[in-house]
């Protein structure tokens, strides 16, 4: 599959993440059939910030860390977007991870 098609597949999944929920790069990769493809999902996310239809702020690392925050224009923008949706963040990490984690393998069956 060409890279651009994979990126579009990633964006389709990200668009499905409900408001107030987050998922991880690895969870998206696993859903797309590549458990070890978290880095490729990260590359896709780094390339989507000019696309307002992709809620990139809802994708974090497997520990809930806001590792992509540098792509949001200001150091606090990603946190502010998540908190506006009811996702608590402290020290650049999503709190209550189990409550807010959205697993596409479970949710998109």
C-alpha positions as CSV (number, residue, x, y, z in Angstrom):
1,X,0.0,0.0,0.0
2,X,1.4,3.4,-0.9
3,X,2.3,5.7,2.0
4,X,-0.3,8.3,1.1
5,X,-3.1,5.6,1.2
6,X,-1.8,4.4,4.6
7,X,-1.9,8.0,5.9
8,X,-5.5,8.4,4.7
9,X,-6.4,5.2,6.5
10,X,-4.9,6.6,9.7
11,X,-6.8,9.8,9.2
12,X,-10.1,7.9,8.7
13,X,-9.6,6.2,12.1
14,X,-8.6,9.4,13.9
15,X,-11.8,11.1,12.6
16,X,-13.8,8.3,14.4
17,X,-12.3,9.0,17.8
18,X,-15.1,10.5,19.9
19,X,-14.9,13.8,21.6
20,X,-13.5,13.4,25.1
21,X,-11.6,10.2,24.2
22,X,-8.0,9.6,23.2
23,X,-6.1,6.7,21.5
24,X,-2.5,5.8,20.9
25,X,-0.4,5.6,17.8
26,X,0.1,1.9,18.5
27,X,-3.7,1.2,18.9
28,X,-4.3,2.8,15.5
29,X,-1.4,0.8,13.9
30,X,-2.8,-2.4,15.4
31,X,-6.3,-1.7,14.1
32,X,-4.8,-1.1,10.6
33,X,-3.0,-4.5,10.8
34,X,0.5,-3.4,11.8
35,X,1.1,-3.8,15.5
36,X,4.6,-2.5,15.1
37,X,3.6,0.5,13.0
38,X,3.2,3.1,15.7
39,X,6.0,5.2,14.2
40,X,4.3,5.3,10.8
41,X,1.1,6.5,12.5
42,X,3.2,9.2,14.1
43,X,4.5,10.3,10.7
44,X,1.0,10.4,9.4
45,X,-0.1,12.5,12.4
46,X,2.9,14.9,11.9
47,X,1.6,15.5,8.3
48,X,-2.0,16.2,9.1
49,X,-1.9,19.5,11.0
50,X,-3.1,21.5,8.0
51,X,-6.2,19.3,7.9
52,X,-8.8,20.6,10.4
53,X,-11.0,17.6,9.8
54,X,-8.5,15.3,11.6
55,X,-8.6,15.7,15.4
56,X,-4.9,15.0,15.8
57,X,-4.9,16.2,19.5
58,X,-6.8,12.9,20.4
59,X,-3.7,10.8,19.5
60,X,-1.1,10.3,22.2
61,X,1.6,7.8,23.0
62,X,0.8,4.5,24.8
63,X,1.4,6.0,28.2
64,X,-0.9,9.0,27.5
65,X,2.0,11.4,27.0
66,X,1.3,14.4,24.6
67,X,4.4,13.5,22.5
68,X,3.0,15.4,19.5
69,X,2.4,18.6,21.3
70,X,5.2,20.4,19.4
71,X,3.0,20.2,16.2
72,X,0.2,22.3,17.5
73,X,1.6,25.9,17.3
74,X,2.0,26.5,21.0
75,X,3.4,24.3,23.8
76,X,0.0,24.2,25.5
77,X,-2.4,24.0,22.5
78,X,-2.8,20.2,22.5
79,X,-3.5,20.1,26.2
80,X,-6.0,22.9,25.9
81,X,-7.9,21.1,23.1
82,X,-8.1,17.9,25.2
83,X,-9.1,19.7,28.3
84,X,-11.8,21.6,26.4
85,X,-13.2,18.1,25.6
86,X,-13.1,17.0,29.2
87,X,-9.8,15.0,29.0
88,X,-7.7,15.9,32.1
89,X,-4.0,16.4,31.4
90,X,-1.3,16.9,34.0
91,X,2.4,17.3,33.3
92,X,1.8,16.6,29.6
93,X,0.1,13.2,30.4
94,X,-3.6,12.2,30.0
95,X,-5.0,11.4,33.4
96,X,-7.6,8.7,34.0
97,X,-6.2,6.8,31.0
98,X,-8.5,3.8,31.2
99,X,-11.5,6.1,31.3
100,X,-10.5,8.1,28.3
101,X,-8.7,5.5,26.1
102,X,-10.6,4.6,22.9
103,X,-9.4,1.3,21.4
104,X,-10.3,1.1,17.7
105,X,-9.9,-2.7,17.8
106,X,-12.7,-2.9,20.3
107,X,-14.8,0.1,19.3
108,X,-14.8,-0.5,15.5
109,X,-15.6,-4.2,15.4
